[in-house]
Amino acid sequence: MSSVDAPRKRVRVVAAVVFDGPRVLITQRPPGGALGLQWEFPGGKLEAGETPEHALVREVREELGVGAVAHEVMGVQEYDYAHGVHVEITFVRCTLDSYKFAPSEAVHAARWMLPSDIDTAQVLEADRAFLRGLGAT
C-alpha cells in the first residue's frame, strides 16, 4: 500500500472560542514538529467517552491553568492534513474564570486578537475556515 492509499489517522478535537469583547483568544504551539509555532484556538483531543464540552474544560485547565465554562457549539469542521491525519474539530464558545494564564509547555504564547487582524497563513489549516467566518482574512 502506498502512502497515498494509507488510512488516515482520525482525531476528534475541541477548540475553545473565547471572546474578550471583539477579540478572540488564540494560542501558539511550541516550536518543533510539523505544526510548530502555528496559531490555533486553545483545546485538544477528546479522550474516550468524553463530550466536547468536558474535553474543553479539561484542555483549557491543562493548557492555560484556568477554569472554563462551555456554552454553545459554534461549528464543526473536518480537515485532512497532508501528513495523514483527519481531524474533526468542534468549536465551542466558552468563558474563562480568569485571564491570568499559567500556560503549560503545550502553549508557546497566547494572544487576544481581532479576527480581522489574524493572518490565517500563520494558523493551523484546520482552524482557518472557522476563523474566516469570524472575519479573519
C-alpha positions in Angstrom: 0.0 0.0 0.0 1.4 3.4 -0.9 1.5 6.3 1.5 -1.3 7.9 -0.7 -3.5 4.9 0.0 -2.6 4.6 3.7 -5.6 5.0 6.0 -5.7 8.4 7.7 -5.5 8.6 11.5 -8.8 10.1 12.7 -8.7 12.6 15.6 -11.5 14.4 17.3 -10.6 17.6 18.9 -12.4 20.5 20.6 -11.5 24.2 20.2 -12.3 26.8 22.8 -13.7 30.0 21.3 -13.1 32.7 23.9 -14.1 36.3 23.3 -12.9 39.4 25.2 -15.2 42.0 23.6 -14.5 41.8 19.8 -11.1 40.0 20.4 -10.7 36.2 20.3 -8.1 34.2 22.2 -5.5 32.2 20.1 -2.5 30.2 21.3 0.7 29.3 19.6 2.1 25.8 19.5 5.6 25.3 20.8 8.4 25.0 18.2 9.2 21.6 16.6 7.1 19.2 14.7 5.1 19.6 11.5 2.8 22.2 13.1 5.2 24.0 15.4 4.8 27.8 16.0 1.4 27.8 14.3 -1.5 29.6 16.0 -4.8 27.8 17.0 -7.7 28.0 19.3 -6.9 26.5 22.7 -8.1 23.0 23.1 -7.1 19.5 22.2 -8.1 15.8 21.7 -11.2 14.2 23.1 -10.4 11.3 25.4 -12.5 8.1 25.2 -16.1 8.7 26.4 -15.6 12.5 26.7 -18.0 15.1 25.3 -16.5 18.1 23.5 -17.7 20.3 26.5 -15.9 18.1 29.0 -12.8 18.0 26.9 -12.8 21.7 26.5 -12.9 22.3 30.3 -10.1 19.8 30.8 -7.9 21.1 28.0 -8.2 24.7 29.0 -7.3 23.8 32.5 -4.3 21.8 31.3 -3.1 24.3 28.7 -3.8 27.7 30.3 -4.3 26.9 34.0 -7.7 28.5 34.3 -11.3 27.2 34.5 -13.7 27.3 31.6 -17.4 27.1 31.2 -18.6 25.6 27.9 -21.5 27.2 26.1 -22.9 26.5 22.6 -21.2 24.7 19.7 -20.4 27.3 17.1 -19.4 24.9 14.4 -17.8 21.6 13.4 -15.1 21.4 10.7 -13.3 18.4 9.3 -9.8 18.7 7.7 -7.3 16.2 6.1 -3.7 17.2 6.8 -1.1 16.2 4.3 0.8 14.3 7.0 -2.0 11.7 7.2 -4.3 13.0 10.0 -8.0 13.6 9.6 -9.3 16.0 12.3 -12.8 16.8 13.3 -12.9 20.0 15.3 -15.9 21.1 17.4 -15.7 24.8 18.1 -17.3 25.7 21.4 -17.8 29.2 22.7 -16.7 29.4 26.3 -16.0 31.8 29.1 -13.0 31.7 31.4 -12.8 32.3 35.1 -9.6 34.2 34.8 -7.5 35.9 32.1 -4.3 35.4 34.2 -3.0 32.4 32.4 -0.3 29.9 33.6 0.5 28.3 30.2 1.7 24.7 30.1 4.6 23.6 27.8 1.9 22.9 25.2 1.4 26.7 24.8 4.3 28.8 23.4 2.3 32.1 23.5 -1.3 33.3 24.0 -2.8 36.4 22.3 -6.1 38.3 22.2 -6.7 39.5 18.6 -9.4 40.9 16.5 -10.3 38.2 13.9 -9.7 40.7 11.1 -6.1 41.1 12.3 -5.2 37.4 12.3 -3.0 36.2 9.5 -4.6 32.9 8.7 -1.4 31.8 6.9 0.1 31.5 10.5 -2.9 29.5 11.8 -3.5 25.7 11.7 -5.1 24.9 8.4 -8.0 23.1 10.1 -8.9 26.3 12.0 -8.8 28.7 9.0 -12.3 28.3 7.6 -13.9 28.9 11.1 -11.7 31.9 11.6 -12.6 33.3 8.3 -16.3 33.0 9.4 -15.4 35.3 12.3 -13.8 37.9 10.0 -10.2 36.8 9.5 -8.7 37.1 6.1 
